[in-house]
């Protein structure tokens, strides 16, 4: 795949939700032509919190890919 400008690749559609550590946004991937969920992590968490968030995110991604 050719280099893609990440700032313009995703067109934000709407905010899906937010919590203490991250915000999730529905976006359209303009390269692949499909909808995706973008998770933006808020900085400032300690290592333990970031590890928990990473595990939670990977678990969710694994479930979505297996569907």
SESE-84049 format. One record per residue (C-alpha): residue in one letter; x, y negated, z negated. Coordinates in steps of 0.1 Angstrom, whole numbers, plus 5000, padded with zeros to 4 digits. Layout:
AXYZ ...
This chain:
X500050005000 X501349655009 X502149404981 X498949244969 X498648924949 X497049044917 X495648694910 X493448714941 X492849094943 X490049104918 X486948884920 X485348854886 X481648924886 X480548904849 X481748964814 X480649304801 X481749264765 X484349154740 X485649264707 X488449184683 X491249314705 X490049284741 X487549154766 X486049364794 X485049214827 X483249364857 X485249274888 X485349364925 X488649504939 X488849314971 X491449554985 X489549874979 X486149724981 X484749874949 X483849754914 X486149804885 X486249714848 X489149494838 X490249504802 X492249204789 X493949254756 X494248964732 X497748934719 X498848924683 X498049284673 X500549484653 X502149804667 X499650034651 X496649834664 X498149824699 X498750204699 X495150264688 X493850044715 X496050204741 X494850554731 X491250444731 X491650294766 X493350604780 X490650824766 X487950614783 X489850614816 X490250994814 X486551034809 X485650804838 X488050974862 X486651314853 X483051214860 
